Amino acid sequence: MISRPLRVGIIAGEASGDILGAGLIKALKSQHSNLTFIGIGGPKMIAEGCESLEPMETLSVMGLIEVIRHIRPLLAVRKKIIQCFTDNPPDIFIGIDAPDFCLPVAKKLKQRGIKTVQYVSPSVWAWRQGRVHGIKRSVDTVLCLFPFEKAFYDRFDMHATFIGHTLADQFPLEPDTEAARTALGLPLDTTCVALMPGSRLSEIARMLPLYLETAVGLIETHPGIQFLIPAVNAACSQAIAVQVAAYPHLQVRIVEGDSQRVMTAADALLMTSGTATLEAMLLKKPTVVSYKMATLSWWLVKWLVKIEWAALPNLLAERALMPEYLQDQAQAALLIPAMGHCLEQGYRDDHIREFHRQHVRLRRDADQRAADAVLALLS
């Protein structure tokens, strides 16, 4: 046990990292009474006692063009942070996600003899795998949310710890579908299917027509389905409503700002590939994944990406737990029967059992394990 005062440098770049950072800070404080935290964090980290030198929103820049547009202020913030930690060195530095910002900071500090941690692995196992050597030069350890990430680092003789996923700790093993339906005012005996085209207007424009065409085919074999579509904000809700208006014979309800409750209420999901597939697994919902993009982008992805599946649950299980219909396969003729299977009782039971097994596998008290790994590195 370390008894001396400890100064922890810590940076999170977006809301998900703020959640992880707050949980880590709380777990560290439960084991050590004399800690100070300084760096960049959001409201949750600040509430746990982190001194944020810059607003976290400064780092919350998405997309290549946006990053280029904000490159000068981002570089200025990074220089300021490095100078701050050089003048008053922390005992350890923890970068949470945001690898393009955090890893260069970690590399500078590691060169000065400061212990460094990357919390949330970059997707180096999926594409540009050569980056692992730069990660190895930058940090002493990586805290991995998934077991396949640790297995990847083991291949390169790099220290990494599988800590599990905070969402797996937070989500109950048995979802309360009845409560979600009651909250949404839905009948308990109605078959509900959630259509989840994505959270961006461009994804809605690209994917929702396909999903609505699939819905039309699905009600031919499963009449009376209530379709739910979550929208992250008013703009997305309006864009969805414009497309839904062309299908007056479908029972469609748009729910703004409550995607998790929509997913919980549904019997099955049709969704765009992304991190929401992990939530779908934790909620034990049979799911079909579909996505398509510009042809040039697709061929670039095919060339760069070195994994067999896009959905996280499939990577975890090493098999297609969630059928994937990507690019040329993203067509209603294939999605309709796949969604039909999701509503079959035998199929549902098999998948729910496997989702439960994977949930337990990820449910490892991630905050505490992360804190243990940080303190072990210090000692």
Secondary structure by P-SEA (a helix, b strand, c coil): ccccbbbbbbbbccaaaaaaaaaaaaaaaacccbbbbbccccaaaaaacccccccccccccccaaaaaaaaaaaaaaaaaaaaaaaaccccbbbbcccccccaaaaaaaaaabbbbbbccccccccccccaaaaaaacccccccccaaaaaaaaaacbbbbbcccccccccccccaaaaaaaaacccccbbbbbbbccccaaaaaccaaaaaaaaaaaaacccbbbbbbbbccaaaaaaaaaaaccccccbbbbbcccaaaaaaaccccccccccaaaaaaaacccbbbbbcccaaaaaaaaaccccccccaaaaaaccccbbbbccccccaaaaaaaaaaaacaaaaaaaaaaaaaaaaaaccaaaaaaaaaaaaaac
